[in-house]
Each structure stands twice: as structure tokens, then as C-alpha cells.
């Protein structure tokens, strides 16, 4: 446990950021899984709704630095392509 005041603050800050990052990361991954399930079912309308939420979650993860911008672009492109392939 740190003794210096600024180090104590840093421990609290890093714990708070860790919780936020975990929340955003799990939200992103869960929405991707949900989208993949709806695509597998073949439900186009539901997939388009879930796609919007998923893209928003991926953008959020990218903006806070959780994933690289090219990784986010690749995920969004692949998911959008698979939704557009539905008939």
C-alpha cells in the first residue's frame, strides 16, 4: 500500500478506470455475440437494430483506447458486411 498521498490517489483512479474498461469491454463483446446470434438466426430486422448498438459499443471502446482504431474498423466492417449479406 502506498504511503504518498498522490500514489494513494493513483491507486483509486486506476481501480476506477479498470472497472470502467472492464464494463465497456464486456458490453462490446456481449453485443458482438448477440449480433452474431441474430445473424445466425437469419433475422434481418433484429440484426440491423442490434448492429447499431454494437457499432456504438465498438466506437466507445475505441474512443477510450481499449482497442486500436484499425481493430475497431475491421470489426465494424465485418459485422456490417455479414448483416448486409442477410436476405
FIDODREN-840739 format. One line per 10 residues: number of its first residue (from 1); for each residue x, y, z of N, C-alpha, C. Coordinates in steps of 0.2 Angstrom, whole numbers. Each point is the difference from the previous one (the first is absolute). Layout:
N
NUM	X,Y,Z,X,Y,Z,X,Y,Z ~ ...
END
This chain:
87
1	4,-6,0,-4,6,0,4,6,0 ~ -1,5,-4,4,6,-1,-1,4,6 ~ 6,4,2,0,5,5,-1,7,-2 ~ 2,1,-6,-1,7,-3,-7,2,-2 ~ -2,6,1,-7,2,-1,-2,-1,-7 ~ 5,2,-5,-2,0,-7,0,-8,-2 ~ 4,-4,3,0,-7,-2,-6,-3,2 ~ -3,2,6,-6,-3,2,-6,2,-5 ~ 0,7,-2,-5,2,-5,1,-4,-6 ~ 6,-1,-2,1,-4,-6,-3,-7,0
11	1,-3,6,-3,-7,1,-8,0,-1 ~ -3,5,3,-7,1,-1,-2,1,-7 ~ 4,5,-3,-2,1,-7,1,-6,-5 ~ 5,-3,1,1,-6,-4,-5,-5,1 ~ -2,-1,6,-5,-5,1,-7,2,-3 ~ -1,6,0,-7,3,-3,1,-1,-8 ~ 5,1,-3,1,0,-7,0,-8,-2 ~ 3,-4,4,0,-7,-1,-8,-3,0 ~ -4,3,5,-7,-2,0,-3,2,-6 ~ 1,6,-2,-3,3,-6,2,-4,-7
21	6,-1,0,3,-4,-6,-3,-7,-1 ~ -1,-3,6,-3,-7,0,-7,0,-2 ~ -4,6,3,-7,0,-2,-1,2,-8 ~ 4,4,-3,0,2,-7,2,-6,-4 ~ 5,-4,2,3,-6,-4,-6,-5,0 ~ -2,-2,6,-5,-5,0,-7,2,-3 ~ -2,6,0,-6,3,-4,2,-1,-7 ~ 6,1,-3,1,0,-7,0,-8,-2 ~ 3,-4,4,1,-7,-2,-7,-3,0 ~ -4,2,5,-7,-3,1,-5,2,-6
31	1,6,-2,-4,3,-5,2,-4,-7 ~ 7,-1,-1,2,-4,-6,-3,-7,0 ~ 0,-3,6,-2,-7,0,-8,0,-1 ~ -3,5,2,-8,1,-1,-1,1,-7 ~ 4,4,-3,-1,1,-8,1,-6,-4 ~ 6,-4,2,1,-6,-3,-5,-5,0 ~ -4,0,6,-5,-5,1,-6,2,-4 ~ -2,7,-1,-5,2,-4,1,-1,-7 ~ 7,0,-2,2,-1,-7,-1,-7,-2 ~ 2,-5,5,-1,-7,-1,-7,-2,-1
41	-5,4,4,-7,-2,0,-3,2,-7 ~ 3,5,-3,-2,3,-6,-5,5,0 ~ 0,3,6,-5,6,1,3,7,-2 ~ -2,2,-6,3,6,-3,-2,6,4 ~ -6,1,2,-2,6,3,3,1,7 ~ 0,-6,4,3,0,7,7,1,-1 ~ 3,-3,-5,8,1,-1,2,7,-1 ~ -4,4,-4,1,7,-1,0,4,6 ~ -5,-1,4,-1,3,7,6,-1,4 ~ 2,-6,1,5,-2,4,7,2,-3
51	0,1,-6,6,2,-4,2,7,3 ~ -5,5,0,1,7,2,3,0,7 ~ -3,-4,4,2,0,7,7,-3,1 ~ 2,-5,-4,6,-3,0,6,5,-3 ~ -2,4,-5,5,5,-3,1,5,5 ~ -5,2,4,1,5,5,4,-2,5 ~ 0,-7,2,4,-2,6,7,-1,-3 ~ 1,-2,-6,7,0,-3,3,6,0 ~ -4,6,-2,3,6,0,2,3,7 ~ -4,-2,5,1,2,6,7,-3,3
61	1,-6,-2,6,-4,2,6,3,-3 ~ -1,2,-7,6,3,-3,1,7,2 ~ -5,4,2,1,7,3,4,0,6 ~ -1,-5,5,3,0,6,7,-3,0 ~ 2,-3,-6,6,-3,-1,1,-7,2 ~ -6,-3,0,0,-7,2,2,-5,-6 ~ -2,2,-6,2,-4,-6,3,5,-5 ~ 4,-2,-4,3,4,-5,-5,2,-6 ~ 1,6,-3,-5,3,-4,-1,-5,-7 ~ 6,-3,-2,-1,-4,-6,-3,-7,2
71	1,-2,7,-4,-6,2,-7,1,0 ~ -2,6,3,-7,2,0,-3,1,-7 ~ 3,3,-5,-2,0,-7,-1,-7,-3 ~ 5,-4,2,-1,-7,-3,-6,-4,3 ~ -1,1,6,-6,-3,3,-6,2,-3 ~ -1,7,0,-6,3,-3,-1,-2,-7 ~ 5,0,-4,-1,-2,-7,-2,-7,-1 ~ 3,-4,4,-2,-7,-1,-7,-2,3 ~ -2,4,5,-7,-1,3,-5,3,-5 ~ 1,6,-3,-4,3,-4,-1,-4,-7
81	6,-3,-2,-1,-4,-6,-4,-6,1 ~ 1,-3,6,-4,-6,1,-8,1,1 ~ -1,6,3,-7,2,0,-3,2,-7 ~ 4,3,-4,-3,2,-6,0,-6,-5 ~ 3,-6,2,0,-6,-4,-7,-4,1 ~ -3,2,6,-7,-3,1,-5,2,-5 ~ -5,-5,-1,-5,2,-5,-7,0,3
END
